[in-house]
Amino acid sequence: MKKHIVFWIIFPIVTLFLIAITLFYMDLANGPIIYLILELIAIGVYIAFSIILINKRKAIRLIPFLAMGITTVLLFMLSHPSKAVKRAVDGPYMETEVLTLKNGDVKGLYNEDKTVRVYASIPYAAPPVGNLRWKEPKEVSNWEGVLDCTNFAPISMQKESNAITNTLVDIYAEKSWHPDYNSYPTQYMSEDSLYLNIWRPNTEEENLPILVYIHGGSLTGGNSNSSDYNGEAMAKKGVIMITVAYRLGVFGYLALDELQNESPNGTTGNYGLLDQIQALKWINENASYFGGDKNNITIAGESAGSSSVSALCVSPLAKGLFKRAIGESSSIVGAYPPHTFRSLDDALSTGKSIMKNMGCNSLEELRNVSAEKLVDASYLNSSMTIDGYAITKSPNLVYLNHENNEEALLNGYNVLEADAFVIPTMLFDLPNKNNIKSKLTDYFDEKLALDMMELYKDEIDKDAFSVFNEIISAYWFFMPHYEWSTLAYNNGEDVYCYQFTKENGYYGTYHSGEIIYAYGNISKSKHGFAYNESDYKLSDIMLSYWSNFAKYGNPNGEGLETWDKWDSNKNNLLELGEVIQVIPEKYIGAYQIIDEWNRRTK
């Protein structure tokens, strides 16, 4: 009797746990759903036979559990994320008429209400495969017939995103969990990925302003077709929006002496940046074909995309290819860039290590290594470098010499930038008032730790974790934008700076949280349920600011809160949150301490 009581207590708990784990995993893996069905059947059989065999010997009672366990392991091993080709338009669609470009004819899709024409996966360069791997991009050849531009191209080679990590991040961000099953399949990847996507208003207007968006992802991941920066809303504002794919990781930023020697331009290590420059050249050459104004191009990007924007602002190869720049949450133009930038010596050293790890003795052998094997080296190649061709000198020095390319700059950051980076690395030992000094010392040095603790002495007792994140945010994100703004302002540019502070039910003010607001895509997010009316209102405002800047170089417009130009004497930012208001830059003290540390240690 006692055995039966224990069974009926433990058995339901174990069963519910197994069902929860199964549902959780099958959501994480995103299918295929047949495996979910088979696993649920296995659990059902396990439950039935466990009850039927309750009076049998222990060894016999273990049979259904072992059978279900083996079935579960096999299904989990077989269950890989499904892949799918992503159509250029969600929902009902209709094909557009044929559009003639410089290299040939294309056809795309209308959006649902036929207010926007979308042309996806237009090639802007020759496929960088075979002998063209790790070479400057070549011009795309003309094509015959009508090119089908109704689906997005495969994304650039990168590590498969970790489904478990992604969903755990979703859970942390949402504070809840919503099963997706097979609703969000992954996309195919290929080295042949140099394509761009165009959203333009479905009108006969010509000479429309163009906004070119460069995606983020630490230069090792990401793609040009995320719904976060879908160009439909921007096009409805009268701006042609173009998103660009480029080579990533080891394919985009590997540096080797052998590559430098074989290049007619003596370049290596910046192939992804050169792809972006080639895309801008293609856009300039084709703007008149799709109704754009090549003399009114704004480049924009977030995170590593913003680092790329700042690199384009200092590249002599990009001069004259665009007029204005929008940078969100990253820059390499400070005196000591904290990320996405490295010395050529470091880049070449990393390249040698990769060649050795791949067991290759020659460039020819390395070019014959499969793309799938090379992807594992991507995390080592997440920075641009001074190659003497795409970037010829320190980005900071380019600005000091008044040689930068943009005429106006809109840039800024989110108030909790570092949280998404700090939390995963310190999950089981979060900063607190007792360990914050040691953590800052480990990250920087003891002097900076002491200086920061003095600066934040009133806040540390209240919330040391937030103080630590703010300091890391200031170092990685805030200060690079402050330096960028200062340099551009000193060169006589119109500069507009923001701080994004809007809380919501999902990403909030974390890194990348502003994107769907600025490009009008809350409704396209799979997490759209986490946003309310105030979020949509702010998105409309930010979309107007961004589109006005792309049109006129000035974000202001009728019905909008006035966004004053940034002034280095005022350090004024526009807060974009529950309220929209001018606020002072409040991290100057932290910047001074970080600058002193940079000068002392670098």
C-alpha positions as CSV (number, residue, x, y, z in Angstrom):
1,M,0.0,0.0,0.0
2,K,2.8,2.4,0.9
3,K,4.5,1.6,-2.4
4,H,1.3,2.6,-4.3
5,I,1.0,5.8,-2.4
6,V,4.6,6.8,-3.2
7,F,4.0,5.8,-6.9
8,W,0.9,8.0,-7.2
9,I,2.8,10.9,-5.7
10,I,6.0,10.6,-7.7
11,F,4.5,9.3,-11.0
12,P,2.4,12.4,-11.8
13,I,5.3,14.7,-10.9
14,V,7.8,12.8,-13.1
15,T,5.2,12.6,-15.9
16,L,4.4,16.3,-15.9
17,F,8.1,17.1,-15.8
18,L,8.7,14.9,-18.9
19,I,5.9,16.5,-20.8
20,A,7.1,20.0,-19.9
21,I,10.7,19.2,-20.9
22,T,9.4,17.7,-24.2
23,L,7.2,20.7,-25.1
24,F,10.0,23.0,-24.1
25,Y,12.6,21.2,-26.2
26,M,10.3,20.8,-29.2
27,D,9.7,24.6,-29.1
28,L,13.4,25.3,-28.8
29,A,14.2,23.1,-31.8
30,N,11.3,24.6,-33.8
31,G,10.2,21.2,-35.0
32,P,9.6,19.3,-37.1
33,I,6.2,18.9,-35.5
34,I,6.0,15.2,-36.3
35,Y,8.7,14.6,-33.7
36,L,6.6,16.4,-31.1
37,I,3.6,14.1,-32.0
38,L,5.8,11.0,-31.8
39,E,7.2,12.1,-28.4
40,L,3.8,12.8,-27.0
41,I,2.7,9.3,-28.1
42,A,5.7,7.8,-26.4
43,I,4.8,9.6,-23.2
44,G,1.2,8.4,-23.5
45,V,2.4,4.8,-23.9
46,Y,4.7,5.2,-21.0
47,I,1.9,6.5,-18.8
48,A,-0.4,3.7,-19.8
49,F,2.0,0.9,-19.3
50,S,3.4,2.3,-16.1
51,I,-0.1,2.1,-14.7
52,I,-0.8,-1.4,-16.1
53,L,2.5,-2.8,-14.8
54,I,2.2,-1.2,-11.3
55,N,2.0,-4.6,-9.6
56,K,4.9,-6.2,-11.5
57,R,8.5,-6.6,-10.5
58,K,10.6,-3.4,-10.4
59,A,12.7,-4.6,-13.4
60,I,9.5,-5.0,-15.5
61,R,8.1,-1.6,-14.3
62,L,11.3,0.0,-15.6
63,I,10.7,-1.2,-19.2
64,P,8.2,1.5,-20.3
65,F,10.4,4.2,-18.7
66,L,13.5,3.0,-20.5
67,A,11.6,2.6,-23.8
68,M,10.3,6.1,-23.5
69,G,13.8,7.4,-22.6
70,I,15.4,5.8,-25.6
71,T,12.6,7.1,-27.9
72,T,13.1,10.6,-26.4
73,V,16.8,10.6,-27.0
74,L,16.5,9.4,-30.5
75,L,13.9,12.0,-31.4
76,F,15.9,14.8,-29.8
77,M,18.9,13.7,-31.8
78,L,16.9,13.7,-35.0
79,S,15.1,17.0,-34.3
80,H,16.9,19.7,-36.1
81,P,15.4,23.1,-36.8
82,S,13.4,23.0,-40.0
83,K,14.6,25.3,-42.8
84,A,12.5,27.3,-45.2
85,V,12.8,29.9,-48.0
86,K,11.4,33.2,-46.7
87,R,9.0,35.1,-49.0
88,A,9.5,38.8,-49.4
89,V,6.0,39.7,-48.2
90,D,4.0,38.2,-45.4
91,G,0.3,37.5,-46.0
92,P,-1.5,37.9,-49.3
93,Y,0.7,39.1,-52.2
94,M,0.7,39.8,-55.9
95,E,3.7,39.9,-58.3
96,T,4.8,43.3,-59.5
97,E,5.4,44.3,-63.1
98,V,8.9,43.8,-64.5
99,L,11.5,46.4,-63.3
100,T,14.5,47.0,-65.5
101,L,17.8,47.5,-63.7
102,K,21.3,48.1,-65.0
103,N,22.1,44.4,-65.1
104,G,18.8,43.0,-66.2
105,D,15.1,42.7,-65.4
106,V,13.5,41.7,-62.1
107,K,10.1,41.1,-60.7
108,G,9.1,41.4,-57.0
109,L,5.9,41.4,-54.9
110,Y,3.4,44.0,-53.8
111,N,2.6,44.2,-50.1
112,E,-0.9,43.3,-49.0
113,D,-2.5,46.7,-49.6
114,K,-0.3,47.3,-52.8
115,T,1.2,50.5,-51.3
116,V,4.8,49.1,-51.5
117,R,6.8,47.2,-54.0
118,V,9.3,44.7,-52.7
119,Y,12.3,43.3,-54.7
120,A,14.2,40.8,-52.7
121,S,17.5,39.1,-53.3
122,I,18.9,41.3,-56.1
123,P,22.6,40.4,-56.6
124,Y,24.9,43.4,-56.2
125,A,28.2,41.5,-56.7
126,A,29.5,38.2,-58.1
127,P,29.1,35.2,-55.7
128,P,32.3,35.2,-53.6
129,V,32.8,31.5,-53.9
130,G,35.6,29.2,-55.1
131,N,38.6,31.3,-56.1
132,L,36.7,34.5,-55.2
133,R,36.6,33.5,-51.5
134,W,38.5,36.2,-49.6
135,K,38.8,38.6,-52.5
136,E,37.4,42.1,-53.1
137,P,33.9,41.8,-54.4
138,K,33.5,41.7,-58.1
139,E,30.8,43.5,-60.1
140,V,27.7,41.3,-60.8
141,S,27.3,40.1,-64.4
142,N,24.3,40.8,-66.5
143,W,21.5,38.2,-66.5
144,E,19.1,37.0,-69.1
145,G,15.4,36.9,-68.7
146,V,13.5,38.2,-65.7
147,L,15.1,37.5,-62.3
148,D,12.6,36.2,-59.7
149,C,13.0,38.5,-56.7
150,T,10.0,37.3,-54.7
151,N,11.9,35.4,-52.0
152,F,14.8,36.4,-49.8
153,A,18.2,34.9,-50.6
154,P,20.0,32.5,-48.3
155,I,21.7,34.3,-45.4
156,S,25.5,34.6,-45.1
157,M,27.4,31.7,-43.6
158,Q,27.3,31.8,-39.8
159,K,27.0,29.5,-36.9
160,E,23.5,28.1,-36.4
161,S,21.8,30.1,-33.7
162,N,21.5,28.1,-30.5
163,A,17.8,27.5,-30.1
164,I,18.0,26.8,-26.4
165,T,19.9,30.0,-25.7
166,N,17.5,32.0,-28.0
167,T,14.4,30.8,-26.2
168,L,16.0,31.3,-22.7
169,V,16.7,34.9,-23.8
170,D,13.1,35.2,-24.9
171,I,11.9,33.8,-21.5
172,Y,14.2,36.3,-19.7
173,A,13.1,39.2,-21.8
174,E,9.4,38.4,-21.8
175,K,9.2,36.9,-18.3
176,S,7.0,34.3,-20.0
177,W,7.1,31.6,-22.6
178,H,4.9,30.9,-25.7
179,P,5.3,27.7,-27.6
180,D,6.2,28.3,-31.3
181,Y,6.5,24.7,-32.4
182,N,7.3,24.9,-36.1
183,S,6.2,28.5,-36.7
184,Y,9.6,30.1,-37.1
185,P,11.9,27.9,-39.2
186,T,15.5,28.8,-39.8
187,Q,16.8,30.0,-43.1
188,Y,19.2,28.4,-45.5
189,M,22.8,29.7,-45.5
190,S,25.3,30.0,-48.3
191,E,28.5,31.7,-49.3
192,D,26.6,33.0,-52.2
193,S,24.8,35.7,-50.2
194,L,25.7,39.1,-51.7
195,Y,22.2,40.3,-52.3
196,L,20.2,43.3,-51.3
197,N,16.4,43.9,-50.8
198,I,14.5,47.0,-51.9
199,W,11.2,48.4,-50.5
200,R,9.9,51.3,-52.5
201,P,6.5,53.2,-52.5
202,N,4.1,51.9,-55.1
203,T,4.0,55.3,-56.8
204,E,5.3,56.9,-60.0
205,E,7.5,59.3,-58.0
206,E,11.1,59.6,-59.0
207,N,14.2,60.8,-57.1
208,L,13.0,59.5,-53.8
209,P,15.4,59.5,-50.8
210,I,17.1,56.2,-50.1
211,L,17.9,54.7,-46.7
212,V,20.4,51.8,-46.8
213,Y,20.3,49.6,-43.7
214,I,23.3,47.4,-42.6
215,H,22.3,44.7,-40.1
216,G,24.1,43.9,-36.8
217,G,25.3,40.6,-35.3
218,S,28.8,41.2,-34.1
219,L,30.0,40.9,-37.7
220,T,29.6,37.1,-37.3
221,G,25.8,36.7,-37.6
222,G,22.5,38.3,-38.6
223,N,20.8,38.8,-41.9
224,S,19.3,41.4,-44.2
225,N,15.7,40.2,-44.0
226,S,14.7,40.3,-40.3
227,S,11.2,41.6,-39.7
228,D,12.7,44.0,-37.2
229,Y,14.0,46.2,-40.0
230,N,11.5,45.3,-42.7
231,G,11.3,48.3,-45.0
232,E,7.6,48.4,-45.6
233,A,6.8,51.1,-43.0
234,M,9.7,53.3,-44.2
235,A,8.6,53.0,-47.8
236,K,5.1,54.2,-46.8
237,K,6.8,57.3,-45.4
238,G,8.1,58.0,-48.9
239,V,11.6,56.6,-48.4
240,I,13.1,53.8,-50.4
241,M,14.6,51.3,-47.9
242,I,17.3,48.9,-48.9
243,T,18.8,46.2,-46.6
244,V,22.2,44.7,-47.5
245,A,23.8,41.3,-46.8
246,Y,27.5,41.0,-46.5
247,R,30.2,38.4,-45.7
248,L,30.5,37.5,-42.0
249,G,33.0,36.0,-39.6
250,V,35.9,34.2,-41.2
251,F,34.5,34.8,-44.7
252,G,34.2,38.5,-44.2
253,Y,37.1,39.5,-41.8
254,L,39.9,36.9,-42.2
255,A,43.3,38.5,-42.6
256,L,46.4,36.7,-44.0
257,D,49.7,37.9,-45.4
258,E,49.1,35.6,-48.4
259,L,45.7,37.3,-49.1
260,Q,47.3,40.7,-48.8
261,N,50.1,39.7,-51.2
262,E,47.7,38.4,-53.9
263,S,45.3,41.4,-53.7
264,P,45.9,44.0,-56.4
265,N,45.0,46.6,-53.7
266,G,47.1,45.0,-50.9
267,T,44.1,44.5,-48.7
268,T,43.0,41.8,-46.3
269,G,40.7,41.5,-43.3
270,N,37.8,43.8,-44.4
271,Y,35.9,41.8,-47.1
272,G,32.6,42.4,-45.4
273,L,33.2,46.1,-45.3
274,L,34.2,46.0,-49.0
275,D,30.9,44.2,-49.7
276,Q,29.0,47.1,-48.2
277,I,30.9,49.6,-50.3
278,Q,30.2,47.5,-53.4
279,A,26.5,47.5,-52.5
280,L,26.6,51.3,-52.2
281,K,28.2,51.6,-55.6
282,W,25.5,49.3,-57.1
283,I,22.8,51.4,-55.5
284,N,24.3,54.6,-56.9
285,E,24.5,53.1,-60.3
286,N,20.9,51.7,-60.2
287,A,19.1,54.4,-58.2
288,S,17.5,56.0,-61.2
289,Y,16.2,52.6,-62.4
290,F,14.1,52.1,-59.2
291,G,13.1,55.7,-58.7
292,G,15.7,56.7,-56.1
293,D,17.9,59.8,-55.8
294,K,21.6,58.8,-55.7
295,N,22.4,62.2,-54.2
296,N,20.1,61.6,-51.2
297,I,21.3,58.4,-49.7
298,T,21.4,57.8,-45.9
299,I,23.2,54.8,-44.4
300,A,22.0,53.3,-41.2
301,G,22.8,50.4,-38.9
302,E,22.5,49.0,-35.4
303,S,25.2,47.3,-33.3
304,A,27.9,45.9,-35.7
305,G,25.8,47.5,-38.4
306,S,26.4,50.8,-36.7
307,S,30.1,50.0,-36.4
308,S,30.0,49.4,-40.1
309,V,28.3,52.7,-40.7
310,S,31.0,54.5,-38.8
311,A,33.6,52.6,-40.8
312,L,31.9,53.7,-44.1
313,C,32.1,57.3,-42.7
314,V,35.9,57.1,-42.6
315,S,36.6,54.9,-45.7
316,P,38.0,56.8,-48.7
317,L,36.4,54.1,-50.9
318,A,32.9,55.2,-49.7
319,K,33.4,59.0,-50.3
320,G,30.5,60.4,-52.4
321,L,28.4,57.2,-52.1
322,F,26.1,58.5,-49.4
323,K,25.1,61.8,-47.7
324,R,24.1,61.1,-44.1
325,A,24.5,58.5,-41.4
326,I,22.4,56.9,-38.7
327,G,24.2,54.9,-36.0
328,E,22.4,52.9,-33.3
329,S,24.4,51.4,-30.4
330,S,28.0,51.1,-31.7
331,S,30.9,53.0,-33.3
332,I,34.6,52.6,-34.0
333,V,35.5,56.2,-34.4
334,G,36.5,56.9,-30.8
335,A,40.2,57.1,-29.8
336,Y,40.1,53.5,-28.4
337,P,37.3,51.5,-30.0
338,P,36.1,48.9,-27.5
339,H,35.0,46.3,-30.0
340,T,34.5,45.4,-33.8
341,F,38.0,46.9,-34.5
342,R,41.5,45.6,-34.2
343,S,45.0,46.2,-35.3
344,L,46.3,44.6,-38.5
345,D,48.9,42.7,-36.5
346,D,46.2,41.1,-34.3
347,A,44.1,40.3,-37.4
348,L,47.0,38.6,-39.2
349,S,48.0,36.7,-36.0
350,T,44.4,35.4,-35.8
351,G,44.5,34.4,-39.4
352,K,47.6,32.4,-39.0
353,S,46.1,30.6,-36.0
354,I,43.0,29.7,-38.1
355,M,45.1,28.4,-41.0
356,K,47.0,26.2,-38.5
357,N,43.9,25.0,-36.8
358,M,42.4,24.0,-40.2
359,G,45.5,22.0,-40.9
360,C,46.3,24.1,-44.0
361,N,49.7,24.9,-45.4
362,S,48.6,27.1,-48.3
363,L,45.9,29.5,-49.3
364,E,44.8,27.1,-51.9
365,E,44.2,24.4,-49.3
366,L,42.3,26.9,-47.1
367,R,40.0,27.9,-50.0
368,N,39.2,24.2,-50.4
369,V,38.0,23.8,-46.8
370,S,34.2,23.5,-46.7
371,A,32.2,26.6,-45.6
372,E,30.5,24.5,-42.9
373,K,33.9,23.7,-41.3
374,L,35.1,27.3,-41.6
375,V,32.1,28.7,-39.8
376,D,33.4,27.4,-36.5
377,A,36.2,30.0,-36.8
378,S,33.8,32.9,-37.2
379,Y,33.9,34.1,-33.6
380,L,37.6,34.9,-34.0
381,N,36.8,37.3,-36.9
382,S,34.5,39.9,-35.5
383,S,36.5,43.1,-36.2
384,M,37.5,45.4,-38.9
385,T,41.1,46.6,-39.3
386,I,43.3,49.3,-40.9
387,D,44.1,47.5,-44.1
388,G,45.5,50.5,-46.0
389,Y,42.7,50.3,-48.6
390,A,39.1,50.3,-47.1
391,I,40.4,51.9,-43.9
392,T,43.7,53.7,-44.3
393,K,44.2,55.3,-40.9
394,S,42.7,55.4,-37.4
395,P,39.0,56.3,-37.7
396,N,39.5,58.8,-35.0
397,L,42.3,60.5,-37.0
398,V,40.1,60.7,-40.1
399,Y,37.6,62.8,-38.2
400,L,40.3,64.9,-36.6
401,N,41.6,65.6,-40.1
402,H,38.1,66.6,-41.3
403,E,38.2,63.7,-43.9
404,N,35.0,61.9,-42.9
405,N,32.3,61.3,-45.5
406,E,28.9,62.1,-43.9
407,E,27.3,65.6,-43.9
408,A,24.9,65.0,-40.9
409,L,24.7,62.4,-38.2
410,L,21.9,60.9,-36.1
411,N,23.1,58.5,-33.4
412,G,22.4,57.2,-30.0
413,Y,22.0,54.3,-27.6
414,N,19.6,52.4,-25.3
415,V,19.8,52.9,-21.6
416,L,20.3,49.2,-20.7
417,E,22.7,48.2,-23.5
418,A,24.9,45.9,-21.6
419,D,22.4,43.8,-19.7
420,A,22.0,41.2,-22.5
421,F,25.8,40.7,-22.5
422,V,26.5,40.9,-18.8
423,I,23.7,38.7,-17.5
424,P,24.6,35.5,-19.5
425,T,28.3,35.7,-18.4
426,M,27.6,36.3,-14.8
427,L,24.3,34.5,-14.3
428,F,25.4,32.6,-11.2
429,D,27.5,35.4,-9.7
430,L,25.8,38.7,-10.4
431,P,27.5,41.9,-9.3
432,N,26.5,43.1,-5.9
433,K,27.8,45.7,-3.4
434,N,30.2,43.2,-1.9
435,N,31.8,42.1,-5.1
436,I,31.5,45.0,-7.5
437,K,35.0,46.2,-6.8
438,S,36.6,42.9,-7.7
439,K,34.4,42.5,-10.8
440,L,35.3,46.0,-12.0
441,T,39.0,45.3,-11.2
442,D,38.8,42.1,-13.2
443,Y,37.2,43.9,-16.2
444,F,39.4,47.0,-16.1
445,D,41.8,47.6,-13.2
446,E,41.8,48.5,-9.6
447,K,42.2,52.3,-10.1
448,L,39.2,52.4,-12.4
449,A,37.2,50.3,-10.0
450,L,38.0,52.7,-7.1
451,D,37.2,55.8,-9.2
452,M,33.9,54.4,-10.4
453,M,32.9,53.3,-6.9
454,E,33.5,56.9,-5.7
455,L,31.5,58.3,-8.7
456,Y,28.6,55.9,-8.0
457,K,28.9,55.7,-4.2
458,D,25.3,56.7,-3.5
459,E,23.9,54.2,-6.1
460,I,25.9,51.1,-5.3
461,D,24.2,50.4,-1.9
462,K,20.8,50.7,-3.7
463,D,21.5,48.6,-6.8
464,A,25.1,47.5,-7.5
465,F,24.0,45.3,-10.3
466,S,22.6,48.2,-12.3
467,V,25.7,50.3,-11.5
468,F,27.9,47.6,-12.9
469,N,25.8,47.3,-16.1
470,E,25.7,51.1,-16.5
471,I,29.5,51.2,-16.4
472,I,29.9,48.4,-18.9
473,S,27.2,50.1,-21.1
474,A,29.1,53.4,-20.9
475,Y,32.4,51.7,-21.9
476,W,31.0,49.6,-24.8
477,F,28.2,51.8,-26.1
478,F,27.5,55.2,-24.6
479,M,31.0,56.7,-24.8
480,P,31.7,55.6,-28.4
481,H,28.6,57.6,-29.4
482,Y,29.6,60.6,-27.3
483,E,33.0,60.6,-29.0
484,W,31.4,60.2,-32.5
485,S,29.0,63.1,-31.8
486,T,31.8,65.3,-30.5
487,L,34.0,64.6,-33.6
488,A,31.2,65.2,-36.0
489,Y,30.0,68.3,-34.2
490,N,33.6,69.7,-34.2
491,N,33.6,69.2,-38.0
492,G,30.6,71.4,-38.4
493,E,28.0,68.7,-38.9
494,D,24.4,68.8,-37.8
495,V,24.3,66.1,-35.1
496,Y,21.2,64.6,-33.4
497,C,21.6,62.4,-30.4
498,Y,19.1,60.2,-28.6
499,Q,18.7,57.9,-25.6
500,F,16.1,55.1,-25.9
501,T,14.4,54.5,-22.5
502,K,11.0,52.9,-23.4
503,E,10.1,49.9,-21.3
504,N,7.8,47.2,-22.7
505,G,6.8,43.6,-22.3
506,Y,9.7,42.2,-24.2
507,Y,13.3,43.5,-24.9
508,G,12.7,46.9,-23.4
509,T,15.7,49.1,-23.4
510,Y,18.2,46.3,-24.0
511,H,20.7,46.3,-26.9
512,S,18.6,46.4,-30.2
513,G,15.4,47.1,-28.4
514,E,14.8,50.3,-30.4
515,I,15.0,48.8,-33.9
516,I,11.3,47.8,-34.3
517,Y,10.3,51.2,-33.1
518,A,12.5,53.2,-35.4
519,Y,11.5,51.2,-38.5
520,G,7.9,50.7,-37.7
521,N,7.8,47.0,-37.2
522,I,6.2,46.2,-33.8
523,S,3.2,44.6,-35.6
524,K,5.6,42.3,-37.6
525,S,7.4,41.0,-34.5
526,K,6.5,37.5,-33.2
527,H,6.5,39.2,-29.8
528,G,4.0,41.8,-30.8
529,F,1.7,40.8,-28.0
530,A,4.2,42.2,-25.6
531,Y,3.7,45.8,-26.8
532,N,0.8,48.2,-26.1
533,E,-0.7,51.4,-27.5
534,S,2.1,53.6,-26.0
535,D,4.7,51.5,-27.9
536,Y,2.9,51.9,-31.2
537,K,2.6,55.7,-30.6
538,L,6.4,56.0,-29.9
539,S,7.1,53.8,-33.0
540,D,5.1,56.2,-35.2
541,I,7.1,59.1,-33.8
542,M,10.5,57.5,-34.2
543,L,9.7,56.3,-37.7
544,S,8.9,59.9,-38.5
545,Y,12.1,61.2,-37.0
546,W,14.2,58.6,-38.9
547,S,12.4,59.1,-42.2
548,N,12.6,62.9,-42.0
549,F,16.3,62.6,-41.4
550,A,16.6,60.4,-44.5
551,K,14.7,62.9,-46.5
552,Y,16.1,66.2,-45.3
553,G,19.0,65.6,-42.9
554,N,16.7,67.0,-40.1
555,P,14.5,64.7,-38.1
556,N,12.0,67.4,-37.1
557,G,8.6,67.7,-38.7
558,E,5.0,68.8,-38.1
559,G,3.5,67.4,-34.9
560,L,6.8,66.1,-33.5
561,E,8.5,67.2,-30.3
562,T,11.4,69.4,-31.4
563,W,14.7,67.5,-31.6
564,D,17.5,70.1,-31.1
565,K,20.9,69.7,-32.7
566,W,23.5,68.3,-30.3
567,D,25.8,70.9,-28.8
568,S,29.1,69.8,-27.1
569,N,28.6,72.6,-24.6
570,K,25.1,71.3,-23.6
571,N,25.5,67.6,-24.2
572,N,21.8,67.4,-25.0
573,L,20.1,64.2,-25.9
574,L,16.5,63.5,-26.9
575,E,15.0,60.9,-24.6
576,L,12.8,58.5,-26.6
577,G,10.6,56.8,-24.0
578,E,7.3,57.2,-22.1
579,V,7.9,60.8,-22.6
580,I,9.9,62.5,-25.3
581,Q,12.0,65.3,-23.9
582,V,15.5,66.9,-24.0
583,I,17.8,65.5,-21.3
584,P,21.4,66.2,-20.5
585,E,24.1,63.5,-21.0
586,K,24.6,62.2,-17.5
587,Y,27.6,59.8,-18.0
588,I,30.3,62.4,-18.6
589,G,32.0,61.5,-15.3
590,A,32.1,57.9,-16.3
591,Y,33.5,58.8,-19.7
592,Q,36.3,60.8,-18.1
593,I,37.3,57.8,-15.9
594,I,37.2,55.4,-18.9
595,D,39.2,57.8,-21.0
596,E,41.9,58.0,-18.3
597,W,42.0,54.2,-18.1
598,N,42.3,53.9,-21.9
599,R,45.2,56.3,-21.9
600,R,46.9,54.5,-19.0
601,T,46.6,51.0,-20.3
602,K,46.6,51.2,-24.2
